[in-house]
Amino acid sequence: MDPFLRVAKALAAAKARYLVIGVWGANYYAKGTLFVTHDQDVFLPRDPENLQRVWSVCESLGLELVADGEPLDSPRDQQLARAVVDRAALTTATDGQLLQVDLTLVMGTFAFEDVWPRRRTFRSQGQRVTVASLADIVAAKAAANRPKDREFLASHAEDLRRLLGGSKP
């Protein structure tokens, strides 16, 4: 099984809320790998309990949790989760090889609770994966306006337009 799908399966079993976003999320709409990326971005609600649940899932899968290039502090308790949520800090779960999952509490100006109702669930290798709407993913990339996002949107404009049903990406 794809390493990320193991994570998605474990998150579902733990009843953790998450949305796949970014380029990896866009690939679910493309029905295959159309866009290349080196990591998977997972958008989480600003909820310390959910964040702890996600961390526990990652630990149970043998993934290392990293923040700012350093191992995430221990104990990974409610106090640490609250601090991470308050700072909207990014943590990364990695197997040290191919799997890198960025656990983000930020998706541009979008609030998780606004994006959640527009989510879509995909099946991949029999596993359910919860993904933000393609329109939200594209809008967040446009709003971020980072060079890599501008390049992604420009170089894939035609594919994104087709996937969005003809509307402008």
N, C-alpha and C positions, 0 to 999 in steps of 0.2 A: 504494500500500500504506500502511496505517496506520503512522505513524511508530514506534509502539512495536513493531509486528510486525517492522519492519526491525531493531530492536535484538534482539528475540528470535531472529530468523533468524541474525544475526551471532554471538550468544552460543552458539547451538547449533553453528554452524560452527567456533567456537573451542573447543568442548568445555568451556565454562564452566558450572559448576553454579550454578543460581539457582532461586528459587521466587517466583512472583508472589504477593503477599499483599495484605492490606488490602481496601479497598472495590473496587479494580480487580480483585483476585483473585475476590472474591465475584461480580462481574458475569459471570465465565465460567460459574459454576454457574447463574446466572439465564438463561443463553443469550441475552444481549443486555444493553444498558445499562439496568439497573434502578436502580442506585445511582449517584449523582452524586459525582464526585471530580475534583480538579484535577491530581492527580499519580498516578503509578504507583509502587507500592512493590515493590521486589525484595529478597528476603531472600537473603543470601549466606553461605556457610560462613566461619568464622573461619580462613581459609586465605590467607596472603599471595600465594601463586602464583596462586590463582584470582582474587583481587582484582586483581592486576596484569593478568591476562587480560581481566577485565571492563573495566578502565580502557582497555586497548589497543583493545578493540572499540569503546568509546564514542568514543575519539579518532579511530579510523578512519572513523567515521560523521560526523565533524565536530561532535561534541557537546562542549560546554564542561563541564569537571569542576570542581565547586565544593565547598568545605568551609567551614562557618561563614560563608557569604556571600562568601568570597574564593576566587579561583582556587586550585585544588589545586596544591601545590608541585611543582616539578620539580627533579631528575629523578624520575620516577614509578617508582622502582626498588624492589628488595626491602626496603631499609631503610625507606623511606616506607610501603610496604605493611604491614610488620611493625608500625610505629608506629600506623597507623590501626587495624589489627586489635587490638593491645594495648589501645587506648582504646575500641574498638568504636565508632569515630567514623562518622558518617554522611557520605557524599559524594553529591552530586547531579549527574546528567548532564542537560544541558538544551540545547535548540537555540535558546534565547532567545525562543521563540515559544510554541507550544502544548505541546511535549514536555518533561515534567519527570519524570525517573526517579530516585527516591530509592533509593540503594544502601545498604541497611541490613544490619548484622551482628547485629541484635537483633530478636527477635520475642517480646516479653514474656519469659516465663521459659523459652520453648522453645529447645532446642538444635537447630541446623540438622539434625544427624544423626538426631535423633528425628523431625523433621517430614518429612524426605526420603522415607522409605519409604511414607508415606501420601499422597504427591503424586498428582496426576492430570494427565494431558497432554490438552490440548484442541487442536483445529484451528480456526484462524481465518484466513480468506482463504488457505487452503492451507498455512499456517505452523503448526508445532507450538509450543505455549506450555506451559511447565511451571508448575503452580499448586499451592500448598499445599492441603491438604484444607479444605473449607469449615468443618468442625468446628474445626480448628486456627485458622483465621482468626477465627472468632467467639469462640473461647476466648481468643485473644490480645487481641482488642478488649475483652472483658469484664475480663480481668486488668489491662489498662492503665488502665481506669477513668477515662480523661480525659473531660472534659465532651463533646467531640465524639464519642467512642466510645459513651458512654452514650446520647447523642441518636440516633446511628446505630442502635444496637441496639433502642432503644425505638420509634423511628419505623418500623423495618422488621421488627419482631418477627414479624408474621404471615408476611411473605414468607420470612424466614429459617427459620421453623418449617416452612413448606411445603418449602423447598429441602433442609432437613435431614431430611425424611421424617417430620415430626411431632414430633421431639424438641425439647426446649426450647433456644432459642438462648442 
